[in-house]
Amino acid sequence: MTTPRISPQTGLLLQALLEEPAQWRYGYDLSQQIGLKSGTLYPILMRLAKHSLLETRWEGPTNSGRPPRHMYRLTGAGQRVAREERRTTPRRARLKQAYGER
């Protein structure tokens, strides 16, 4: 399968996931960390999973009544893509592109 296009927003997400690549992360937590709204974030997560760059799983409901939540982490291929993205796109440029700064 081919690697999807890496938009600036996708690059930010990959870098956030690469900080702790073995850790399962919630979409909401990722949204808060990188500042992407759910309408932007979740399509990116789905596209990365479709391309086998992310593993996904459901966390069941908790005793506190919280509903099931979808969790994500990078696959080995996802880690390689994220490292290549980090190597080729400086962090400042990635932030400027993602948030439209000049």
PLY file of the C-alpha trace (Angstrom):
ply
format ascii 1.0
element vertex 102
property float x
property float y
property float z
element edge 101
property int vertex1
property int vertex2
end_header
0.00 0.00 0.00
1.23 3.51 -0.76
1.93 6.18 1.81
-0.77 8.88 1.93
0.04 12.50 1.24
1.50 14.07 4.37
-0.22 17.41 4.86
1.13 19.79 7.50
-1.69 18.69 9.82
-0.87 15.02 9.23
2.78 15.81 9.97
1.83 17.36 13.31
-0.23 14.30 14.21
2.55 11.91 13.24
5.04 13.83 15.38
2.69 13.79 18.38
2.26 10.03 18.03
6.02 9.55 17.57
6.72 11.11 21.00
5.61 7.81 22.59
5.12 5.41 19.67
4.16 2.37 21.76
1.56 4.32 23.80
-2.13 4.06 22.88
-3.62 7.56 22.48
-7.19 8.90 22.40
-8.31 11.16 19.58
-9.47 13.81 22.03
-6.08 13.91 23.75
-4.32 14.21 20.39
-6.71 17.00 19.39
-5.87 18.91 22.57
-2.13 18.36 22.15
-1.82 19.54 18.56
-4.80 21.90 18.34
-6.68 20.24 15.49
-10.46 20.17 15.53
-12.20 16.80 15.30
-13.39 17.50 11.74
-9.75 17.66 10.68
-8.23 15.11 13.05
-10.51 12.10 12.63
-10.34 11.94 8.82
-6.54 12.00 9.12
-6.62 9.20 11.71
-8.90 7.11 9.48
-6.68 7.68 6.44
-3.52 6.71 8.35
-5.23 3.56 9.64
-6.41 2.69 6.12
-2.78 2.90 4.97
-1.66 0.66 7.89
0.32 3.45 9.54
-1.88 3.34 12.67
-3.23 0.56 14.80
-6.68 1.18 16.26
-8.66 -0.40 19.06
-11.67 0.33 21.22
-11.41 0.86 24.94
-14.54 -0.43 26.62
-16.77 1.69 28.84
-15.46 2.43 32.32
-17.18 2.17 35.67
-17.52 5.95 35.71
-19.99 5.71 32.84
-17.61 6.95 30.16
-18.56 5.50 26.75
-16.15 3.35 24.72
-13.33 5.33 23.12
-11.24 4.70 20.03
-7.49 4.55 20.62
-4.59 4.89 18.20
-0.86 4.21 17.97
1.72 4.06 15.21
2.59 0.79 13.50
6.21 0.06 12.60
5.57 1.47 9.13
3.92 4.52 10.72
6.96 5.10 12.88
9.21 4.99 9.81
7.00 7.48 7.95
6.85 9.78 11.00
10.64 9.70 11.42
11.14 10.50 7.74
8.65 13.36 8.01
10.49 14.70 11.07
13.82 14.44 9.24
12.64 16.23 6.09
10.33 18.92 7.54
11.64 21.19 10.29
9.22 21.61 13.22
8.82 25.36 12.76
7.93 24.96 9.08
5.44 22.19 9.95
3.72 24.46 12.51
3.60 27.42 10.15
2.08 25.31 7.37
-0.46 23.60 9.62
-1.74 26.78 11.21
-1.36 29.15 8.27
1.21 31.35 9.95
3.45 33.55 7.88
0 1
1 2
2 3
3 4
4 5
5 6
6 7
7 8
8 9
9 10
10 11
11 12
12 13
13 14
14 15
15 16
16 17
17 18
18 19
19 20
20 21
21 22
22 23
23 24
24 25
25 26
26 27
27 28
28 29
29 30
30 31
31 32
32 33
33 34
34 35
35 36
36 37
37 38
38 39
39 40
40 41
41 42
42 43
43 44
44 45
45 46
46 47
47 48
48 49
49 50
50 51
51 52
52 53
53 54
54 55
55 56
56 57
57 58
58 59
59 60
60 61
61 62
62 63
63 64
64 65
65 66
66 67
67 68
68 69
69 70
70 71
71 72
72 73
73 74
74 75
75 76
76 77
77 78
78 79
79 80
80 81
81 82
82 83
83 84
84 85
85 86
86 87
87 88
88 89
89 90
90 91
91 92
92 93
93 94
94 95
95 96
96 97
97 98
98 99
99 100
100 101
